[in-house]
Amino acid sequence: MALSKKSSRVQACLDGFGLQLEVRELSQSTRTAQEAADAVGCELGQIVKSLVFRCAGKPLLFLVSGKHQLDVARVGEELGLKIEKADADFARETTGFPIGGVSPIAHSHPMDIYMDSELLGYEEVWAAAGMPNAVFRIKSNDLLHITGSRVIDVN
């Protein structure tokens, strides 16, 4: 079965890195971290939550382990940034993806990306692939590399 347009965009981006990774569109939702973990049969911590925020009108993306909550105030203070929650329209406009399907790659606009250090404790992690039912599995170090993320502690 052919991938949706948004998931195909993620697959094309992955193909460009030559990592032999495959986007999978599932019959069940992967909108929440728990739904995703249940759907693919992994630990909650292996799910990459892609959380969009804004700073001075520009998007920021935080890749957070499914078992963590982003402490926005602490992280903002540590980074020296005034971080504000982004609404669904801003997230879709800047990433090109709906909430629950925001991929860590293939965004509509460039953005700074921060990765939860916890994710590097897993050999492989699962990330959204453009739709609320699409995911891909990737080695955590490869995710760090292809996103150009800055590693931080999120809580």
Secondary structure as GFF3:
##gff-version 3
##sequence-region A 1 155
A	DSSP	alpha_helix	5	16	.	.	.	ID=ss1
A	DSSP	beta_strand	24	25	.	.	.	ID=ss2
A	DSSP	alpha_helix	33	40	.	.	.	ID=ss3
A	DSSP	three_ten_helix	44	46	.	.	.	ID=ss4
A	DSSP	beta_strand	47	55	.	.	.	ID=ss5
A	DSSP	beta_strand	58	65	.	.	.	ID=ss6
A	DSSP	alpha_helix	72	79	.	.	.	ID=ss7
A	DSSP	beta_strand	84	85	.	.	.	ID=ss8
A	DSSP	alpha_helix	88	95	.	.	.	ID=ss9
A	DSSP	beta_strand	112	116	.	.	.	ID=ss10
A	DSSP	three_ten_helix	117	121	.	.	.	ID=ss11
A	DSSP	beta_strand	124	128	.	.	.	ID=ss12
A	DSSP	beta_strand	134	139	.	.	.	ID=ss13
A	DSSP	alpha_helix	140	147	.	.	.	ID=ss14
A	DSSP	beta_strand	150	152	.	.	.	ID=ss15
###
